[in-house]
Amino acid sequence: MPNYRIEGHAIVSADDMIADSNGDKPAALDNAADWARFQAALDEAAVVVFGRRSHVAAPNLRGRNRLILSRSVGSLERRDDGLWWNPDGAAFADALTKAAPEGGAVAVIGGQQVFDTFLGAFDAFHLSRNPGVSLPGGVPLLSACSDGTSPEEVLERAGLSASERETLDADAEVSVTVWRR
């Protein structure tokens, strides 16, 4: 099997949410410095992993190779917009081999069910924080955070260790911490 490096990427609000109460990512959560860093990582990825809702919400303007998790397919289905994968119908290794046969970086960008699916497989997780935004009643980064457990605690329990926090935008206090296995 080819060599893959599985890396999660997310920005969370002050209350650890990736989306609002409607399940949508509000523009207020975005930050230009974080976005530039995020886009550079996606440019380097052999494949970008989305949930169906995130995939539909983000047109593929750069023509990136996409792996879309969805229960609407039986196992693996190649479509014009990417490779669709049902984790209940096909093994993770089969999906990766078909999506990126040469190996390389696998950028996992959400939503929550996608992050949950990959939690035990992450080699790294790039966790950005935007403390100037709160999303009461929103969607937490991981389902394990639904009880108030922080993403950092969940990542640590999954066997990842934090690097130094890097400030991306001092005025907005937006930072990123890379968690590595």
N, C-alpha and C positions, 0 to 999 in steps of 0.2 A: 504494500500500500504506500502511496506517496506520503511525503512528510507535510503535515498541516500544522499551523500555529493558529489556535482559536482565540480570538480576542473580542471581548465585549466592549461596547461603547455606549454610554448613556450620560445625559445630563439630568440631574434631579433638582427639584425645588428645595426650599428650606425644610419642608415637611416630607422629603424623600419621595415625591411623586414625579412620574414621567408624563402624566396626562391629567387633564381636568376631570371633573365628575361625569362628563359626557364621553370620556375616553379619547378626547382629542388633545394633541400637544399644542398648547397655546404659544403664540409667537413671543409672548413675554418671557418664556423660559429660555429662548434662544439668546446667544451672545456671539458677537462677530468673531472674537478671538477663539472661542471654543469651536465655532462653526468652521473656521479655517483649518484648525488642527484636525477636526473630525473629517473634513473633506479630503485632506492630505492622506489620512489613514485609509479612507475608502479608495482613493486613487491607487494605493499600493496593494490592495486586496485582490486575491485571485477570484474571490466570490464574496458577495454581500448577502447576509441572511436577514430576511424580513418575515414578519407575520403578514398575513393577508391584508389586514386593515392598514398597516404601515406601508405596505407595498402599493396599495391602491391610492393612498394619500400622497405618495411621493413619486411623481412621474420620473422615469429613468432618462433624464435629459443628457446624462453623460454616457449612456449605453453600457453601464456596468453589468457584469455577470451577476445574476440574482438567483438565489435559492429562496423560495417562498414556502413557508410552513402553512399548511391548510388541511383541514379535514375534508375538504370538498373533492379531493382526489383519492384514488384507491391506494396508491403507493408513490410512484414517481411518474410525473407527466411533463414532457417538454412542451412548452407553449412559446409563442412569439416573445412574451415578456419575461421569460425565465424558466427555470426548472421548479416545478411545484412538487412539494414533498409532504406526505402524510407520515409522521413519525410512527404511527400505529401500523402502517402498511409496508414500510421499508426501513431497513437498518440505517443508522446514522452514517456508517462507513460507506454504504452503497450510495447514499445521497451525495456525500462529499466527493467520492470517486467520479460520479457522473457529472457533478457540477464543476469540479476543478480537477481534472484528471492528472495534471502536472503537480498538484500540491500547492503549497503557499499559504498566505495569510487568509484566514476566514474571518471577516468582519461581521459580528453578530450585533444588530442594531435595534432589535426589539420588535414588538412590545413585550409585555410582562410574560406571557406564556412562552415566548421564544427564549427570553432570558432564563426562565425556569427550566426549560428543556436542556439548555447548554450549561447550567450552573456547575455541574460536576466535571465538565470537559474544558472549561476555560484555562488557557495558559496564562492569560492576562485579562484584566478588566480595567478599562479606562473610565473611571467614575468622576465626572465633572459635577460641580455643585454651583447653583445659582441661588445664593441665600437671600436675594432681593425679591424672590417670587415665592408665594405660598399658594397651594392648590388644595384647599380643604375639601375632603370627600373625593379626592382624585384617585388615580390608579398608582399604587406603589410600584417601585422598580421591580421587585420580586414579590411573589405571593407570600413568602415567609416574612415580609415586612408589614403585612396587613395587621399584625397585632402590635405594631409600634416598634418592632425590632429594626434597628438601622441597617441599611445596605452594607455598611462596613462590617457589622457583626455577622451578617449572613455570608459575606465573601470570606471572612476569616474562618468561619466554621466549615466552609467549602474547601479550605486548604490553601487559600491565597494570602499573601503578605503584602502590606502596604509599602510603597516607596515614599519618598518625600513628596509632600504636597507642592504643586507648582501653581503659582498665581498666573492666570491667563489674562485677567483684566482687573487691575488694581482698583479702578474707580467703581466697578460693579461688584468687586470682591468675588469674582468667578475664579474657581480653581479646579485643578484636576489632580487626582491621585491614581497612579497606576498600581493595581493589585496584581501580583505575579505568583504563579505556582512555584 
